[in-house]
Amino acid sequence: MITHNDNHKSMSSQHFIPPLNYGMIEEDLYRSGQPNELNFPFLEKLGLKTVVWLAPEEPNQRFLNFIDDQDIQWHHLGVMSSVNALDPITEEVVLEALEIILNPRNHPMTVMCNLGRHRTGTIVGCLRKLQKWNLTSIFEEYRRYAGPKVRVLNEQFIELFDTDLVRVPVNRPKWL
């Protein structure tokens, strides 16, 4: 038999659980690893308009269904950018991702890869460079998400990334 207390508990027990390596980059701009069903209520609260997916492979079907159900724009970048999952992200993918990120009409938005570490971290690092952060701060943020699996090639990519190649729109986000 269910008591009144048990019934009330189940009604209010919806938890908002962020995906792996979730973080807020800027207002209406987020990052994470691939979400699972437990994360969908949390993502729904963000009111996302756009997802930038950086992994070469497709995410799981449930996530694709969620994106479809929520009417979220889907940008799968880097599909052919690499044969080896350990290869650093390409300059073309970074420029394409930044073009999408810098368009305020695409916000709220999240940038994702499988674990939300390396590809996502490289994109965020290049954005931080565009925002004129110093390299020490950029690498500190990259390492916080990468954990013990820091990839020197990604840090080198960020350091050598030429921000002059980025097309900054006239109507850009206020944080740039």
C-alpha positions as CSV (number, residue, x, y, z in Angstrom):
1,M,0.0,0.0,0.0
2,I,1.3,3.5,-0.9
3,T,1.1,6.0,1.8
4,H,0.5,9.7,1.1
5,N,4.1,10.5,1.8
6,D,5.4,7.9,-0.7
7,N,3.1,9.2,-3.4
8,H,4.1,12.8,-2.8
9,K,7.8,11.8,-3.0
10,S,7.5,10.2,-6.4
11,M,5.6,13.2,-7.8
12,S,8.4,15.6,-6.9
13,S,11.4,13.4,-7.5
14,Q,12.2,14.6,-11.0
15,H,15.8,15.4,-10.9
16,F,17.7,17.7,-13.2
17,I,20.9,15.9,-13.9
18,P,23.4,17.6,-16.2
19,P,25.3,15.5,-18.8
20,L,28.9,14.4,-18.2
21,N,31.4,17.3,-18.3
22,Y,28.6,19.9,-18.5
23,G,29.6,23.5,-18.1
24,M,28.4,27.0,-19.0
25,I,30.8,28.7,-21.4
26,E,28.9,32.0,-21.6
27,E,25.3,33.1,-21.3
28,D,23.2,30.7,-23.4
29,L,26.3,28.7,-24.5
30,Y,27.0,25.4,-22.9
31,R,29.3,22.4,-23.3
32,S,29.1,18.7,-22.3
33,G,29.6,15.1,-23.3
34,Q,26.9,13.0,-24.9
35,P,23.8,13.0,-22.7
36,N,21.6,10.1,-21.8
37,E,17.9,9.9,-21.0
38,L,18.5,11.0,-17.4
39,N,19.9,14.3,-18.7
40,F,17.0,15.1,-21.1
41,P,14.9,17.0,-18.4
42,F,17.9,19.1,-17.6
43,L,18.6,19.9,-21.3
44,E,15.0,20.7,-21.8
45,K,15.2,23.4,-19.1
46,L,18.0,25.1,-21.1
47,G,15.6,25.7,-24.0
48,L,18.2,24.8,-26.6
49,K,17.9,26.0,-30.1
50,T,21.1,24.4,-31.4
51,V,23.4,21.5,-30.8
52,V,26.9,21.4,-32.3
53,W,28.0,17.7,-32.3
54,L,31.8,17.3,-32.8
55,A,32.4,13.5,-32.7
56,P,32.9,11.7,-36.0
57,E,30.3,9.1,-35.1
58,E,26.5,9.7,-34.7
59,P,25.3,10.0,-31.1
60,N,22.8,7.4,-29.8
61,Q,19.3,7.3,-31.3
62,R,17.5,8.3,-28.2
63,F,19.5,11.6,-28.1
64,L,18.7,12.1,-31.8
65,N,15.0,11.5,-31.1
66,F,15.2,14.0,-28.2
67,I,16.7,16.7,-30.5
68,D,14.0,16.0,-33.1
69,D,11.2,16.1,-30.5
70,Q,12.5,19.4,-29.1
71,D,12.9,20.9,-32.6
72,I,16.6,21.7,-32.0
73,Q,18.9,22.5,-34.9
74,W,21.5,19.8,-35.4
75,H,25.0,20.5,-36.7
76,H,27.2,17.4,-37.0
77,L,30.7,18.7,-37.6
78,G,33.8,16.7,-38.1
79,V,32.2,13.6,-39.7
80,M,35.0,13.1,-42.0
81,S,37.6,15.1,-40.2
82,S,39.5,12.2,-38.8
83,V,39.9,8.5,-39.3
84,N,41.5,8.1,-35.8
85,A,39.5,9.3,-32.8
86,L,42.8,10.5,-31.3
87,D,43.6,12.9,-34.2
88,P,43.2,16.5,-33.2
89,I,40.2,18.4,-34.6
90,T,40.8,20.2,-38.0
91,E,41.0,23.9,-38.5
92,E,38.0,23.7,-40.9
93,V,35.8,22.1,-38.2
94,V,36.9,24.7,-35.6
95,L,36.1,27.6,-38.0
96,E,32.7,26.1,-38.9
97,A,31.9,25.5,-35.2
98,L,32.9,29.1,-34.3
99,E,30.7,30.5,-37.1
100,I,27.7,28.7,-35.6
101,I,28.6,29.6,-32.0
102,L,29.1,33.3,-32.9
103,N,25.6,33.7,-34.4
104,P,23.3,34.8,-31.5
105,R,20.3,33.5,-33.5
106,N,21.5,30.0,-32.7
107,H,21.4,30.5,-28.9
108,P,20.8,28.9,-26.5
109,M,23.2,26.3,-27.8
110,T,25.4,23.5,-26.5
111,V,28.7,22.1,-28.0
112,M,29.2,18.4,-27.5
113,C,31.4,15.4,-28.2
114,N,31.3,11.9,-26.8
115,L,32.9,12.8,-23.4
116,G,32.9,16.6,-23.7
117,R,36.7,16.7,-23.3
118,H,39.0,17.0,-26.2
119,R,37.1,18.1,-29.3
120,T,34.7,20.3,-27.2
121,G,37.7,21.6,-25.2
122,T,39.6,22.5,-28.3
123,I,36.6,24.5,-29.7
124,V,36.2,26.3,-26.4
125,G,39.9,27.0,-26.2
126,C,39.8,28.6,-29.6
127,L,36.8,30.6,-28.6
128,R,38.6,31.8,-25.5
129,K,41.6,32.8,-27.6
130,L,39.2,34.8,-29.8
131,Q,37.9,36.4,-26.5
132,K,41.6,37.4,-25.8
133,W,42.0,35.1,-22.8
134,N,45.6,34.4,-21.9
135,L,46.9,30.9,-22.7
136,T,47.4,30.0,-19.1
137,S,43.7,30.5,-18.4
138,I,42.7,28.7,-21.6
139,F,44.8,25.7,-20.8
140,E,43.6,25.7,-17.2
141,E,40.0,25.4,-18.4
142,Y,40.9,22.8,-21.0
143,R,42.7,20.7,-18.4
144,R,39.8,21.0,-15.9
145,Y,37.5,19.1,-18.4
146,A,40.2,16.8,-19.9
147,G,41.2,15.6,-16.5
148,P,44.2,13.2,-16.5
149,K,43.8,12.7,-20.3
150,V,45.2,16.1,-21.4
151,R,46.3,16.0,-25.1
152,V,49.3,18.2,-25.8
153,L,48.4,18.2,-29.5
154,N,45.1,20.0,-28.6
155,E,46.8,22.6,-26.5
156,Q,49.3,23.1,-29.3
157,F,46.5,23.5,-31.8
158,I,44.8,26.1,-29.5
159,E,48.1,28.0,-29.1
160,L,48.8,28.1,-32.8
161,F,45.1,28.8,-33.9
162,D,44.9,31.9,-36.0
163,T,41.9,33.9,-34.7
164,D,42.2,36.2,-37.8
165,L,40.6,33.3,-39.8
166,V,37.4,33.5,-37.8
167,R,34.5,35.4,-39.5
168,V,33.1,37.5,-36.7
169,P,29.5,38.5,-37.5
170,V,28.4,42.1,-37.2
171,N,25.6,41.0,-34.9
172,R,27.8,39.1,-32.5
173,P,27.1,37.9,-29.0
174,K,27.7,40.5,-26.3
175,W,30.4,38.3,-24.6
176,L,32.7,38.7,-27.6
